[in-house]
């Protein structure tokens, strides 16, 4: 087993040098310099596309076969790895993440009843109305199911009839057409500019998206619906709730990483022949959460495809946790600056910004810092004026630089010479 793909990947990761960006950390999991997590990652995605995927050399050829891959650190708000960000393909059942997102938004606004109340399956939501080769829960007119069970069916076993039922319950008058229109409107709101939906279940090959857009959706879904993973995605088996009517099969979650990879608690799989095999997975270890997305992977058989997509998602997550770390640089002790001709003899200093957390390889040395400051400064000085620089180093590599600024105004001391120089004798 020494030459297994995950082990080879981790062995190579220990030897490689990875370009990792520093990012702002705050006490909130989602706040970054006034930007929410989705906005922060939108900026990161633009950078990676412009830099032509700066960490591609981290993995050797053949270790990861999916044409589109992304690994993001949601705690830090940065990408750790990406390729194929703009490659367009059908979302397949990843479309159900948008369906779940809108259903939960409708729940939160009171548009839908209590999710624990058993409901009749609307016309058009039964299994017999689904298209050929659909993944099904087996819904029919005899069932009375809660929104919670329907959402779990869409999330865990990728049931197309459950997804259509959720759409029809939110949009009973237009038979789901209005719901699909809302899916596209929400995609535009989220900045998913390369995404178009034609159905709520992802069955059609006419829907299109990119892995970059799917990352924005995943981030929004987790950010706007706290607790969604434990409520709908993390259960290994789908089971009916008390009070529901109609027998349904007890099916297992399509997420093969649950119980297999530490911290994995969601979120979604998908496949249709035109798209290949997709996997959107997330794991939380301690206070750090990563999301890995694999899209467009091909397999010679269905069984091979679902195993390969799970393996590549696992490889990304394990690499991220084992080969990168979050480091908070030590805050330097800033001296006072001598203020020549100032009203006060010295001037207090501060850093221009908060010290960010850095995403660094685990092999990083303890960071050191150097201050670049003059011995003195001529008054006057305004609060916020840049007077020097603080630099942090990992060995000889500079990894962070923050300006040093005046903490308050430093007015000039009044002198007769100043008055004379400003009002020369005629």
N, C-alpha and C positions, 0 to 999 in steps of 0.2 A: 504493500500500500504506500510505499515511500514515494512513488512517482505519480500519485493521484493528482488530478488537476488542482484542487484547492491547496494541497500542500506545495506543489510547484509554484503556484501563484504567490503564496505567502513567503516562500523561500526567495523568490525573485524580488518581492516587495522589500525585503530586508536589505537587498543589495542596491536597489535603485534610488536615485535622487528624484524627488517629486516636487514639482512646483505647486506650492500651496499658498493661498492668499490669506492675509490676516483680516479678521472681521471683528466687528464691534459686538461686545457681549453686554447684556444688561440683566437685572434681576428678573425681568419678564422674559419668558421663553420666546416671545414673539416680537419684541420691540428693538429696533435698530436705528439709532439716530433719527427718530421721527418717522422712519419707514416701517411698515409692517413686513412680516416675513416674506410674503409674496412679492412685494415691491423690491425688497432686498435681493431676492433670488432672480428677479427679472433683470436687474442690473448685472448680476453675476453671469447669467446666460448670455447676455450681449457681449460681455468681456470674453467669454470662452469662444464664442463664434468668431470674434474679431482676431483672437490669438490662435485660431486653428487648433483648438483642443490642446492646451499646453502640456498635459500630462500623459499624452498617448504613449510615450515611451515607457511608461510605468509597467506595461504588460507586454509580454512577448507574443508574437504572432501565433494564433491558434489557441491561446488560453481562454479567450472570450470570443464566442462566435456570433453573438447577436449583432446586427448592424447598428442598432441604437441602444445605448447604455447611458445611465446617469446614476451617480451616487452623490447625495447631498447631505450635509450636516445641518439639521434643522435647529439645533441648539445654537450653533455659531452663525447660521444663515449664510452658508457658503457651499459651493460645489467642491467635491473632492475628486471627481472623475466624470468625464463626459465624452461621448462620441456620437456622431449621427444626430446632432441636435435638430437639424432642419429636415431630416428625412421624413417625407410624408407617407403615411400608410393608414389603413382603417384602424380605428381604436378597438374594434371587436368589443368584448364585454367590459373593457375599461370605460366604455360609455355609461355603464351602470353607476360609476362613481358620481357622474354628473346627475343622473337620475336620483340617486340617494341624496345628494346635496340639495337639490331643489325640493324633494319631498320633505326633508328636515327643515328647510327654510319655511315651507308652508305650514309645517307643524308649529314652528316657533311663532308664526304670525297669527295662529288661531284659525287658519284656513282648513285644517284637518281636525278630526275629532281626536280624543285621547287615544294614544297609540296602544293602550291595553284593551280597548273596546273591540270585540269581534265584529267584523264587517262582512257584508255580502260581496262576493266577487263580481265586479261589473261585467256587463256584456263586452266581449272583446278581450277580456283578461284570462279567459279559460285556456287550458292547455291546447284544446282542439283548435283554437283560433291562431296558434303560433305557426310560424313557417317551418318547413322541413328541416330536420337535423338541429332543432333548437334544444338547448339545455332547459329542462323543465322541472317544475315542482309537482306538476300534476293537478293543477287547480281545475275545479269544475263548480257547477251551480250549487252543489251540496255543501260547499265549504263556507265557514264563517271564521275568518282569521283576523288577527290583530295586525295593525300596521307594523308592530315590532317584529312579528314573525315574517311578514312579507319583506321587510327590509333585510332581515337576516337571510332569507332565501335568496334575495338578489345579491347580497354581499358574499355569502358563504358558498352557495352551490351554483351561483351565476344563473339563477332561474329566469328565463326570458318571460314566462308568464307572470312571475312576481314583479318584474320590472314594468311590464305593460300595465299590470293592475295598479301599481303605484302611480304611474302616469295618468291613468284614467280616473283614479280617485282625486287627483289634484286638478284634473281637467275633464270633468264629466260632460260638458256641453259640446266640446269640439272633438271628442273621441281621440284625444291624445295629440292632435295636430297642434293645438295651442301650446301644449307642454314641450314639444320638440322645438317650436319657435322660441320658447323661453330658454331652452338649453343653449341655443345659439346666441341669444342675447346675453346670457350669463357668461358664455365663453368670451364674448367680446369685452364684457366688463372686466374679466380677469386678465385680459391681455393675451388670450389664446387666439392669436390672429390667424393661425394656420389650421384652425379646427372648424369643421362643419359637421353637424349631426343631422341624420335623417330619420332616426328612430331612437327610442329610449333604452333598447336592449343591446345595441351594437351588432345585430345580426347582419345588417346590410354592408356590402363592400363599398357603397357610395359615400358613407361617412368617411371623414379624413381628419388626421391629426398629426402631431409630431411629439416626440418624447419630451421636448422642452415644454410644450403646452400641457402635457400630462403631469409634469412636475408641478407646474403652477396650480393645476387642479388639485393634486394631492395635498399640497401645502394649504390651499384654501379650505379644503374639506376638513383637515385636521385642526386648522386654526379656528374656523368659525363654528365647529361643532365639538366642543370639548367632551371627552368621554365616548366619542363615537366608536372607537376601536373596541373597547370593552363591552359596549352595548350590542354591536352588530357583527363584528369581524373576528373576535378572538376565540369564539367557541369552536372546538374541533368537530362537533356534531350538531346538525340542525335538528332541534326538537320542538314540538308544538307546546304551547302554553295552556294552562288550565282555562277552561271556558270556551276553547275553540272547538269547532264542529267539523267533522269530516276527516277520514283517515288519510294520512300522507306518509310517504316513505321517510325513514330516518337516514338522511344522507350525510356524508362527510364533507368537511370543508375542502375546497379545491386548493387552499394554501398549504402546500406540502411542507413549508418551513415551520409551521406551528408545532411546538414541542420538540423540534429538531434543531433549531438555531436559537441560541440564548436571546431572550428579549423580544422575539418576534411576536407581534400581536395584530397583524393585518398586512395589506388591505385588500388586493383584488387581482384576479387572473383574467385572461381572455384569450380566445383564439377563434379565428375563422380561416378557411383556406387561403383567402386573398391576403391576409395580414400576417400569418405565421403565429407564433406563440408569444404572448405578452405576460409579464409578471411585474406587479407593483407591490413591493414589500417594505415593511418598516420594522425597526427594532429599537428598543430603548434599553440602555444599560447604564445604571446609576442615573445621572442627570443629563445624559447625552442621547439624542435620538437621531438616527440616520434613516434615510429613505433611499432604496435602490429600485430602479426601474429598468427592466429588460424588455425590448420590443423587437418584433420581426424575426425572432429566432425560428429556424426551420428544423424539422425532424423527419426522418424517413417514415416513422410511424407516429400515431397520436401519443402512444405511451412514451416514446422517446422524446417527443417534443415537450411534454409536460414535465418530464424529469430534467431535461436540459435547461429549461427556463428557470426551474427552481434552483438548480445547481449554480447557474451564473449569478442569480440574485444573492444566493448564499455566499459565493466567492467575493462579490462586491462588499457585502456587509461585513464579512469577517476581515477582509483587507482594511476596510475603513476603521474598524474598532481596534485591530491589532497593530496597525502600522502608522496610525496618526493619533495625535493627542491634542487636547486643548491646554494651552499654557497661558497663565496670566503673568505678564512681565512685572518685575518688581518696580515699585514706584521710587524714583530717585529722590534724595533729599536735596532740595534746591537751596542754594545759598542766597543771601541778599546781595544785590548789586550796588556797588559804590556809585553814587549819583553826583557827578561833578556839577557844582553851581546849582544844586537843587535846594529847595526849601527844606527837605530832609536829606540827611547825609547818605541814606541807603534806600533801596527800593525792593519791595517784596516781589517775588516771581511765582509763576504757576505754569503748568502745562496748558497748552491751548485747547486740548481735548482730553476726554477720558482715555485711560490706557485700555486698549482693546485686548481681548483674548486672541491669541494666535493659534491657528491650526498648524501644527508642526509634525514632522516625522518623529516616531518614538525614539529614534537614535539621536535626537537633538541634545546638545549640551545645555547646561544651565546657562540661561541668558545673562549676559553682562551688559552694562550700559556705560556710555560716556557722555559727558556734558560739554557742549561747545558754547562758551560764554566769554565775552570780553571782561577784562579786569574792572573796567568802569564804563559809565555811559554819561553823555552830556545831557543835562536837563534842557528843555522840558521833555517829558515822556507821557504819552497818553495810555490809559488803561487798554490792554490788548495789543499794544505794539509788540512786534516780534523782536526779541533781543538775542536769541540764541536757539540752539537745537539740542534735543535729547535723542540719543541714538542707542538702540539695543542691538546686540550681536549674538549670533549663535556661532561660536568659534570666531572665524574671521568674516563670516557673512553677516551683513547688516540686514535685519529682518523688520525693523520698525524705526520710524523717525517721527517725532512730534515737536512742533515749535514750542519754544519757551517764550512766554509773553509777560508783560508787566501786569501785576495783580491789581494795581490801582494807578491813578494819575501821579506823576512826579513833576510838580510845577517847579519852575526855575526860581531861585532866590533873587529878590530884587537887589539890583546893584546900581549905583550911580552911573557906572560906565554903560550899562544897558540903556539907561534913560538918555544919556548923551548921544549914544550911537544911533538911537532911533529918532532923535530930534537934533540933528547937527546944526551948529550955529550958522546963520546966514552970512 
